[in-house]
Amino acid sequence: MAAPLVVAVAPGSPAARAGVAVGDEIVTLNGRAPRDVIEYRVLTDEADVDVALLRGGVEVEVAVRKRAGEPLGVEVQSALFDQVRTCDNHCEFCFIYQLPPGLRKSLYTKDDDYRLSFLYGNYTTLTRFTEADLERVVTERLSPLNVSIHATDPDVRARMLRNRRGATSLRWLRALLDHGIEVHGQVVVCPGVNDGDVLEDTLAGVLDRYPELATCCLVPLGVSRHSREATLRPHTPAEAAAVLDATERWQATFLEAVGRRVVFAADEYHLLADRPFPPAECYEGFPMHEDGIGMARAFEAELLGEADHGIGVQPGFFAWVDGAPAAGYRAPRAAACGPGPGGPGEPDGRSVAVALGPRRDAPVGILTGEYGARVIAPLLARLGRDDVRVVPVRNEFFGGNIAVTGLLVGEDLARTLAGEPEGHRYLLPDVCLSGGRFLDGTTPADLPRPVEVIPTDGISLRRALAGRALGSGG
């Protein structure tokens, strides 16, 4: 088990006063070696923590004097200090299998670790879940968790996961719900596999066996040009419309049965079927914003000034791989500690807009994916901002039907920007960055035009368009 490496120490914090320094490795906390950042948080919440450090190969004892519950003031490099529990499924629709060759090795890691589900919102199939895991989740109240369902029919689920344990592993979902753990489910709908009658059976199974499920999100299959599965294909508009029709029917059924809609369709389905998004209230508080459910309506409320705080923010695809902070489980990174994951740091590590050259009153271009352009352009028209251009970026790196902003890479952005005018302000949402890098390993500094990296929410865009600092008031 690797000792967690200290990558930042907040000035004036208990750890700083005790002499903990960047580069130290934490061996034990009050005599215990933490397995992960969850256990680390529990141990450091205690008053007066005795820390055993490894510094330059020499073990050093440090007594940190603090109040119970007071943050230690340390950010560590990774979320898991023991090994990541990897996935032993072989789902044909897994996006890891659809990555191009030559990316950094960490991106090809398939995890099925409930801890990453709790920390980052990753999905677990529960095929490697154990009694010991259940005991820890229940004892430490590691909630909410996200579970990949895909189908409630045991045979269909086992075939989709290409793992015989897929037929039985949803018993752990029942156990989690029995112990009061909040669980959000996901169904990746694959045309000809688990749509149509199978999807109807799955939603009936959720109502019958897992009615306490917080949400069941239906998301479309993403197919990159690197997929080697001959049977995989994107939805047709008619198939997308059929999923939306099923969603509406089952929402009515769940509302009558349990008082909640439970079933939600990803925004992509509305774009694919060319249908309007449901009203904001239909998303019941946007609990699965991070899964692409209700993002468009949330962004609309933020950009138009109908929300005074960001409803939800994605840290970026593969965020856990690159060590992006897990909310609530890392020390605040002060500006003096260095840049945050997407650029120069605010205290919470979020990226902030930085003008790299063009004047603030220069014409503005908003860089976004093809789906994002279809959402943003009508909103700018409602604001009367004909002085702002939407610059859609086609994703040729992944190809296929990949059109979300979070999977944009430097190569495609560079190609697009090379054909855009110089001297303009180009706004880039930070959702396509992780650790300051795009998925292809490039950085904003590699682009042919200066860009301003801004947080991926409507409020931040509104402030950037108004020429105000992102840290200012609403």
WOKAZI-V373769 format. One record per residue. N is the residue number from 1. RES is the residue in one letter. NEAR is the number of other ideal C-beta (glycine too) atoms within 12 Angstrom. Layout:
N:RES:NEAR ; N:RES:NEAR
//
This chain:
1:M:18 ; 2:A:21 ; 3:A:27 ; 4:P:41 ; 5:L:25 ; 6:V:37 ; 7:V:30 ; 8:A:37 ; 9:V:38 ; 10:A:32 ; 11:P:21 ; 12:G:17 ; 13:S:29 ; 14:P:32 ; 15:A:36 ; 16:A:29 ; 17:R:20 ; 18:A:27 ; 19:G:23 ; 20:V:41 ; 21:A:25 ; 22:V:27 ; 23:G:21 ; 24:D:34 ; 25:E:31 ; 26:I:45 ; 27:V:29 ; 28:T:28 ; 29:L:36 ; 30:N:26 ; 31:G:14 ; 32:R:21 ; 33:A:23 ; 34:P:36 ; 35:R:30 ; 36:D:34 ; 37:V:38 ; 38:I:35 ; 39:E:31 ; 40:Y:40 ; 41:R:33 ; 42:V:25 ; 43:L:31 ; 44:T:40 ; 45:D:24 ; 46:E:25 ; 47:A:18 ; 48:D:21 ; 49:V:38 ; 50:D:25 ; 51:V:44 ; 52:A:28 ; 53:L:34 ; 54:L:25 ; 55:R:23 ; 56:G:11 ; 57:G:11 ; 58:V:12 ; 59:E:17 ; 60:V:23 ; 61:E:23 ; 62:V:33 ; 63:A:21 ; 64:V:33 ; 65:R:21 ; 66:K:27 ; 67:R:15 ; 68:A:16 ; 69:G:14 ; 70:E:22 ; 71:P:29 ; 72:L:46 ; 73:G:33 ; 74:V:47 ; 75:E:44 ; 76:V:41 ; 77:Q:27 ; 78:S:39 ; 79:A:39 ; 80:L:35 ; 81:F:29 ; 82:D:21 ; 83:Q:15 ; 84:V:28 ; 85:R:28 ; 86:T:19 ; 87:C:35 ; 88:D:23 ; 89:N:32 ; 90:H:23 ; 91:C:35 ; 92:E:29 ; 93:F:37 ; 94:C:35 ; 95:F:34 ; 96:I:29 ; 97:Y:25 ; 98:Q:30 ; 99:L:34 ; 100:P:29 ; 101:P:13 ; 102:G:14 ; 103:L:27 ; 104:R:21 ; 105:K:11 ; 106:S:23 ; 107:L:32 ; 108:Y:22 ; 109:T:25 ; 110:K:30 ; 111:D:33 ; 112:D:37 ; 113:D:37 ; 114:Y:46 ; 115:R:40 ; 116:L:35 ; 117:S:40 ; 118:F:38 ; 119:L:36 ; 120:Y:40 ; 121:G:34 ; 122:N:38 ; 123:Y:39 ; 124:T:43 ; 125:T:45 ; 126:L:42 ; 127:T:38 ; 128:R:27 ; 129:F:36 ; 130:T:19 ; 131:E:12 ; 132:A:15 ; 133:D:29 ; 134:L:25 ; 135:E:18 ; 136:R:26 ; 137:V:36 ; 138:V:22 ; 139:T:16 ; 140:E:22 ; 141:R:18 ; 142:L:34 ; 143:S:23 ; 144:P:31 ; 145:L:43 ; 146:N:40 ; 147:V:44 ; 148:S:43 ; 149:I:46 ; 150:H:49 ; 151:A:39 ; 152:T:37 ; 153:D:28 ; 154:P:25 ; 155:D:17 ; 156:V:28 ; 157:R:38 ; 158:A:25 ; 159:R:25 ; 160:M:39 ; 161:L:38 ; 162:R:24 ; 163:N:27 ; 164:R:17 ; 165:R:25 ; 166:G:35 ; 167:A:24 ; 168:T:20 ; 169:S:35 ; 170:L:37 ; 171:R:25 ; 172:W:36 ; 173:L:42 ; 174:R:27 ; 175:A:26 ; 176:L:39 ; 177:L:29 ; 178:D:17 ; 179:H:23 ; 180:G:17 ; 181:I:35 ; 182:E:25 ; 183:V:42 ; 184:H:40 ; 185:G:47 ; 186:Q:41 ; 187:V:48 ; 188:V:40 ; 189:V:43 ; 190:C:36 ; 191:P:28 ; 192:G:22 ; 193:V:31 ; 194:N:39 ; 195:D:37 ; 196:G:23 ; 197:D:17 ; 198:V:29 ; 199:L:40 ; 200:E:28 ; 201:D:27 ; 202:T:40 ; 203:L:44 ; 204:A:25 ; 205:G:30 ; 206:V:42 ; 207:L:30 ; 208:D:18 ; 209:R:24 ; 210:Y:34 ; 211:P:26 ; 212:E:29 ; 213:L:41 ; 214:A:36 ; 215:T:41 ; 216:C:49 ; 217:C:45 ; 218:L:46 ; 219:V:41 ; 220:P:44 ; 221:L:41 ; 222:G:38 ; 223:V:30 ; 224:S:31 ; 225:R:19 ; 226:H:24 ; 227:S:29 ; 228:R:17 ; 229:E:24 ; 230:A:8 ; 231:T:16 ; 232:L:31 ; 233:R:22 ; 234:P:27 ; 235:H:35 ; 236:T:19 ; 237:P:21 ; 238:A:18 ; 239:E:27 ; 240:A:32 ; 241:A:22 ; 242:A:28 ; 243:V:43 ; 244:L:36 ; 245:D:24 ; 246:A:33 ; 247:T:39 ; 248:E:26 ; 249:R:22 ; 250:W:33 ; 251:Q:30 ; 252:A:20 ; 253:T:24 ; 254:F:30 ; 255:L:18 ; 256:E:15 ; 257:A:20 ; 258:V:23 ; 259:G:13 ; 260:R:27 ; 261:R:35 ; 262:V:36 ; 263:V:50 ; 264:F:45 ; 265:A:47 ; 266:A:40 ; 267:D:41 ; 268:E:43 ; 269:Y:43 ; 270:H:33 ; 271:L:32 ; 272:L:32 ; 273:A:26 ; 274:D:15 ; 275:R:23 ; 276:P:18 ; 277:F:33 ; 278:P:26 ; 279:P:13 ; 280:A:24 ; 281:E:14 ; 282:C:24 ; 283:Y:35 ; 284:E:25 ; 285:G:20 ; 286:F:33 ; 287:P:29 ; 288:M:39 ; 289:H:36 ; 290:E:36 ; 291:D:37 ; 292:G:43 ; 293:I:42 ; 294:G:38 ; 295:M:45 ; 296:A:41 ; 297:R:34 ; 298:A:37 ; 299:F:44 ; 300:E:34 ; 301:A:30 ; 302:E:35 ; 303:L:37 ; 304:L:26 ; 305:G:20 ; 306:E:20 ; 307:A:24 ; 308:D:15 ; 309:H:18 ; 310:G:31 ; 311:I:31 ; 312:G:33 ; 313:V:36 ; 314:Q:38 ; 315:P:38 ; 316:G:41 ; 317:F:39 ; 318:F:37 ; 319:A:36 ; 320:W:36 ; 321:V:32 ; 322:D:29 ; 323:G:34 ; 324:A:39 ; 325:P:38 ; 326:A:31 ; 327:A:24 ; 328:G:18 ; 329:Y:36 ; 330:R:39 ; 331:A:37 ; 332:P:29 ; 333:R:36 ; 334:A:24 ; 335:A:21 ; 336:A:18 ; 337:C:30 ; 338:G:19 ; 339:P:29 ; 340:G:36 ; 341:P:40 ; 342:G:44 ; 343:G:34 ; 344:P:30 ; 345:G:29 ; 346:E:30 ; 347:P:22 ; 348:D:28 ; 349:G:39 ; 350:R:37 ; 351:S:42 ; 352:V:30 ; 353:A:39 ; 354:V:29 ; 355:A:26 ; 356:L:23 ; 357:G:17 ; 358:P:24 ; 359:R:14 ; 360:R:20 ; 361:D:14 ; 362:A:24 ; 363:P:23 ; 364:V:36 ; 365:G:36 ; 366:I:42 ; 367:L:47 ; 368:T:41 ; 369:G:42 ; 370:E:30 ; 371:Y:35 ; 372:G:41 ; 373:A:30 ; 374:R:27 ; 375:V:39 ; 376:I:40 ; 377:A:24 ; 378:P:21 ; 379:L:33 ; 380:L:31 ; 381:A:16 ; 382:R:16 ; 383:L:21 ; 384:G:11 ; 385:R:24 ; 386:D:13 ; 387:D:17 ; 388:V:30 ; 389:R:26 ; 390:V:31 ; 391:V:37 ; 392:P:27 ; 393:V:43 ; 394:R:27 ; 395:N:38 ; 396:E:25 ; 397:F:33 ; 398:F:35 ; 399:G:23 ; 400:G:27 ; 401:N:32 ; 402:I:37 ; 403:A:34 ; 404:V:40 ; 405:T:43 ; 406:G:37 ; 407:L:44 ; 408:L:47 ; 409:V:42 ; 410:G:31 ; 411:E:30 ; 412:D:33 ; 413:L:42 ; 414:A:29 ; 415:R:24 ; 416:T:34 ; 417:L:27 ; 418:A:18 ; 419:G:15 ; 420:E:29 ; 421:P:18 ; 422:E:17 ; 423:G:17 ; 424:H:29 ; 425:R:35 ; 426:Y:42 ; 427:L:45 ; 428:L:46 ; 429:P:46 ; 430:D:49 ; 431:V:41 ; 432:C:46 ; 433:L:46 ; 434:S:37 ; 435:G:33 ; 436:G:29 ; 437:R:34 ; 438:F:43 ; 439:L:39 ; 440:D:32 ; 441:G:23 ; 442:T:25 ; 443:T:26 ; 444:P:37 ; 445:A:20 ; 446:D:20 ; 447:L:33 ; 448:P:21 ; 449:R:31 ; 450:P:28 ; 451:V:44 ; 452:E:40 ; 453:V:42 ; 454:I:44 ; 455:P:40 ; 456:T:46 ; 457:D:33 ; 458:G:40 ; 459:I:34 ; 460:S:39 ; 461:L:40 ; 462:R:36 ; 463:R:28 ; 464:A:39 ; 465:L:34 ; 466:A:23 ; 467:G:20 ; 468:R:19 ; 469:A:18 ; 470:L:35 ; 471:G:22 ; 472:S:16 ; 473:G:11 ; 474:G:18
//
